[in-house]
Each structure stands twice: as structure tokens, then as C-alpha cells.
């Protein structure tokens, strides 16, 4: 099975300012990988997914809390900005990512260093992919109409690009816009070896960093400043919150540290799934790490065996879940794999019952759920 990510090349291609005349159309989506989604054509096989999960689980790397990567940057004439989430009615902290599907008020100050007689105007442009904010009829509003370059008569606040006379001073203005819901969710096309001619789709969730929201360009010249920020969707945000809470379970003592060898690989695997654009599956995996499922471990030397055995069983279930996600329709193969996992769980259940009833009950419950799914 192979996944091929693709977007419309013409609508997603990034055009950056060069020494030539700059067209505001360069304000297009920038991916976190440094290329537009139109240029993103990758192939991800099921085998590579499993290898990535295995490496994450066995690497023993130190865990860190999940972070919202990206941040805000402003340069040139564009001063630091503030962002208010109109949908959530809250102010974003500096560097906080915007959420697709939400409407925003971005307030910026543009500082023009001098007056130009050769260049009559400069333009302030909003990213072409952004939509009008919910309940707003305008994209732009000026806070200090006394700025010498502002002409109330010719100012068109309902357009994504507005023009000012090239006059020294500072103009403070707000941009009202909505980030499209599909801004971070390209569709991956893939096919199964059994039916190579049948294309299927899978929705991914890929955060976008360095998205150019606003650019300032003197007419006939190159860009003199821009404001960029990152964009995520609610599914990724939910995963990050869930990951941070789960990663704190052992440090806070809610799960005994003896279970670190089991918990840490699963945390790493959830991160690997999120990095592949599958935060939903990562959150599902984190949902299995609840304190009630980790009783005080036995004090005998059998503790190591039980923990390792349970870790192996859970990891098998994780691999099974990924396989079942991609092999629906091949019921015979899935049933065989489920049967093998059930046998492993049954052996562990019998052994655990002699030393820890809570652990045995958890294994029994897990085995029952597998029976239901088959």
C-alpha cells in the first residue's frame, strides 16, 4: 500500500519576492517542510510506518512534551502584531498557532521609514487563501486615520489588498479573516496491492509553519516586510494537549515509574503517528495509558517478565490497529493476526492472575475487545 500526497500545483505553489517586481500572489500557503503542498509528493508504505513505529519504540530517546512548532515572525516595515481569535473569543499568546476554521483579527503596525517621490504608493496584502471572517464584511480597518498616507476616499477595506500613499510615518491596521477549514488537511491517495487500480483517500493533518499572512510591497518594487505564523487544526491541538497530559503521568506519580519501559515507547509511537499526519490515531493510542490500568507492580523478580510481556502484547495490538486500518476487506488475514495476539494475551493473563488480579483483569478485557473486533 502506498500513499501519495498531492495538491493542485498551480494553486499551492509558493512564489517568493525576488529582485523583480513583486506580485501579491506570492502570498500562498507554505508547508512546514519548506515547500508548498502542491510540491509535496511523498510515498509512504505500510512497512515504513511500522518501521518508524518500531524505531520510535525501541530508540529509548528522552521524551519531551509536545510543542506547537512555528511561531510568529515580523520583519521589515511590519512591526510585531497581536491576534484575537474571534471564534474562540480569546487573545492568542505570542507565537501560538492559528487554528484552521477559526476567524481572527490580526492587528499590525507598519512603519514607513521615509517619504518617496518616485514610488507613489505601497500595498498591504492578505494571503490569497484566507477567507472573510465570520460576520465581517471588511478585510481591513485603519486605527489611526491621521496617518499621512491614508486616503479615506480611495481606501478599499473590502479587498485583500489595500494601498497607501508612500509617506513617512506609522499606520496601525487590523486584518479580519478566516483560516479555511481544509488549510491543513490534504488528502492522501493510496491503493492496496490486491486492488492496485482502485484509488482510496485518507485525510491527513499536517501543521503549516511559516505561513505568510500579510506582506507589504511598494508598487513596482520588492517586499519590504511580512508577518508569518503557523497554522494547525483542532485535531492536532487535541493530540498535543492529550500528549502533554499523558507524558506527565509518570513524573507526577500517577503511574508508577516501573512502567516507564512500557509508557515511553507508546508515547514515542503516538508522536510518530502525529508526525505522519495521523493525530487521531496518536490520541487513540494515548487513551490506553490511563493510571487505573497500571496497578502497583509486583515486588518479585517476575515483575520484569510481566512488564516486558505486557509491553510486547500492547505493541502487537498497536501494530494490529495500524494493519487493520489499512487492510480492511482482508478479513482472513486480520482474523489470523487477532488470534495470535489473543493467544499471547491469554498466556500473560494466566501468569499475571497468580500475582496481580488487576493486571490479569486488564489483559482479559483487552482480549475480549479483540474478540469483538474479529
N, C-alpha and C positions, 0 to 999 in steps of 0.2 A: 504494500500500500504506500502510495506516495502523495504528499501534499504539495500543491503548487500555489503559492500566493501571487495574486496579480491584481492590479488596479488599472483603470484606464490611463494609458501613458500620457495622453495629451492633457488630461485634466489634473494630473497629480505631479507633473514634472516641476522641479524647482528651478527657478531662474534667479540667479543672484546678481547683485549690482556689479557691473564691470566699469571699465573706463568709458564705455559708450553711454549714450542716453539711456536712462533707466525707465522702464515701463512699470507702472504699479502692479502689473500682472505677476511680477516676481514674488508677490506675497502668496505663496502657496504652501501647502502642508509639508512640513519637514519631519521625517521619521527620526526615531531615537537612534537609528543606525547611521544617520548622516545622509540618507538618500530618501527620496520621496517614495511613497508606497507604490507608485507606478513603476519605479525602478527595482522594486523588491520582488525578486523571483527566486524563491528558495525551494529546495526539495527536502522534505523531512520524512524519513521512512519510519515505520514502527520499530524497526530494530534500533535506529538511532535514538528514539525516545527511550527505549528500555535501557540502552547503554548509558544514556545521560542519567537516568534514574539510579542505575547501579553505581555509577561513579560518584554521584552525589551522596548515596547512602553509605558507601564504603570509604570515602575520602577522609573522614574524620576531621574535616575542616571546622574551624571555630565558627560558631553561629553568631550572627548579628541580627539585630532587629531589622525588619523590612523598612525600607525608606522610600519616600516619594521622591524619585530622582528628578533631575531637571533644574527647576528654579526659574527666577525671573532675571532678565538682564536688560539694561537700557544703555544706550551709547549715543555718542554724538550730541546732537541737539536735544535729544529726548532725555528728560530727567526721570528720576525714579517715580514709579507710579503706585497707585493704590487700587485695589479691586474689591468691589462689593458684589456678592452673589445675590442676584435679585430673586432667584428661585428659592434658595435656602434662607434668604433674608439674614445674611451674615457677612462680616468682613473677612477676607482671606488674609492669613498671615503672610509675611514676606516669603516668597519662594514656593508657596503652596500651589499645587497643580489645580488647574481648572477642570471641571467635570463636564464631559460631553452630555448634551441635553439640557444644560443649565444656561440661564440668561445672566449677563453680567453688566456692570457699569465700571469701565476702566477709566480712571482719571489720571491724566498726564500733564506735565508742564513741558512746553517746547521753548527752548531758549535760543533765540536768533542772535548770533554774535555781532552782526553788522547790517547796515542797510546797503542793498545792492541797486545800482542804477542800470546795470547791464542785464540782470535777471529780474524780471518784474514780479514773479510770484514763486511760491513754493507750495507743494501739495502734501497733504497728510492723508495717507491711505490706510484703509482697514483691510485685513485679509479677505480675499475674494470668496473664500469658502465659508465665511461666517454668515449667519442669518440675522434678520431683525430680532431684537429682544422681544420676548412676550409682552404684549401690552404697550409697546413703544412704537411710535410712528417715525421716529428720527434715529439716525445713527450717531449724530454728533450734537453737542451743545457746548457753547463757549461760556466760561465762567467770568472772564474779565473782558467785556466788550470794549473797554477803553484801550486795548492794545492797538497800536497804530496801524498794524497790518490787517486788522479785521474790518471787513466791509459787510455790514449787515444786509445790504440790498442784494449783493451777489453771492452771499454765503448760502450753500445748499446742504443743510443738515440732514436731508433725507437721502443723500448719496454716500456711497462708501468712500469716495474721495472728495475732499474739500480743499479749496485753495485760499491762501492768504497772500497779501502783498508782502514782498520781501523787505521787511522793516525791522530794525534792531529792537529788541525787547523780548518779553516773555508772554506767551499765551497759554492759558490753562484751559483745557477742554476735556470733556468726557465722551467716551465711546460707549454706545449701548448696543449689545449684540448677543446672539445665542450661538453656542458651540453646537454644531449638528450632532444628533444622536449617534450617527454612524461614523463619526470622526476617527474613532479608534478601533473599529471592528471590521477589518477586511474579511472577505470570505475566502477560505482556502478551498481549492478544488482538489479532489483526490479520487482515486479509483482503487478497487480491490483486485488482487491478482486473478481471482476467479471470474471477475466481470470487468476486464480492462476497458471495455468500450462504454461502460456506464459511469458517468461522472457524478460525483457526490460533492456536497459542500459542507463545510464546517466553519462556524463563526469563531474567530479568534479575537482576543482582546489585547491590543498592542499599544502601550502608552507612547505618546509622541512628545519628544523633548525638543527644545529649540524652535518651537513654532513661532513664526513672525506674525505678530498680531497687528502692529502699527509700524508704518515706515514714513519717513519724511524725505521728500525728494524735491529739490529746486527744479523748476521747469527747465528742461533741456540739459540737466546735469545728472550727477550721480547721487546716490543716497547719502544723506547727512546724519542719519540716526534711525534707530529702530527700537522697538520693545518686543522682547520674546519671552515666552513662558512655556510650561509643559502642560499637557492635557492627558487626563486619564478618564476612565469611565467608572461608574459606580461599582461594577463587578470587581475591578482591580482594587478599588478603595476598600471594599468589603474584605477581600483577601488580606490586604495589608493590615487592617485592624485585627482580623482573626489571627493572623500570624504573630503579630506583636503580643497579643494576649496569651497565645499558646506558648510562645517562646519564654514567657515569664513564669510558667507553671513550676519548673524545677527550681530556678533561682528563688522563687517565693516560698518554696517548701510545700506547695500544693500537690506535687508529685515527687515521691522520694528520688533522691539523686541516683540511687542504684539503677534506676530505669533510664539513665542518660544514654546508654548504648542503644536503646530502642527508640527513644523520643527524638534524639538528634538526627538520625538518618531520615526519619519521617518528616521532620521539619525541612531538611535539605531537599527531600523529594518534592515537597509541596512548593518550595521555591522554584525547583526545576520545571514543574508543571506551569507555574505562573509565567516563567520566562519564555516558555513555549507559546504563550498566549492562551493558556487554559487555566485561568484563576478559579473558575468554578470547581474544576476537579481538584485543584490545590486546596480549596476551602473544604471540600468534602473529606479529603484525607485528614485535614486538621481536626475535623469534627470527631474523629475517632479517639483523639487524645484528650480524654476527659479524666479528671482526678479520680472519679469513682471506679474507673476501670483499672486503677493501679493500686492494689492493696499493699500494705506493708509487706515487703518481700521476706521469705523465709530466711532464717539465720544460718541454716546448714549449708554445706558445700553444694547442695543441689540447686541453690539459688542461681548460680551461673548457668546451669543447664536449662533451667526453666526460662530465664530471661532470653537466652540465646534462641531457644526453641520457639518461644513466643514471637521473638523478633523475626525469625525466619518465616513463621506462619503468616504474620501480618504482611511482610514484604511480598509473600506469594499472593496474598489477596490483592495487594496493590497492583502487582503485575497483571493479575487476572482481570482487575477492573479496567486497566488500560486495554488489554486484549479484547475484552467484551465490548468496549466502546468502539473498537474498530472492526470487529468480526461478527457483527450481528448477522444472522442468517446461516452461520456455520454452527448450528446447534450441536451437532455431534462432537465437534472439536471442543466447544465450550463445556459440554457436559462431562467429557473425559477429564478436562483440566479441573473442573469443580470437584469431581470425585477424588482426584489425587489430593487436592487441598483438604478435603473433608477427612481423608484418612490421616493426614498429618495432624490435623486438629484433634482427632479422636485419640491418638496416642498421647498427645500432650495433655488432653483433658483427664485421661485416666491417671497419669503421673501426678498432675497438679492436684487432683482430688485428695491425694494422700497427705498433702502438706498445706494446701491453701484452698479452701472451698470457694472463696470469692473469685479467685483466678480461674478455677475449674468452671464455675458458672458462666464467666465471661466467655471462655472458649466454647462452651456448649451453645451459648446464644449466637456466637459468630458462626458456628457450624450449622445451626438451624436456619440462619438467614441465607446461607449459601444454598441450602436445600430448597428454600422457597424460590430463589432466583433461577434454579435449574428446572 
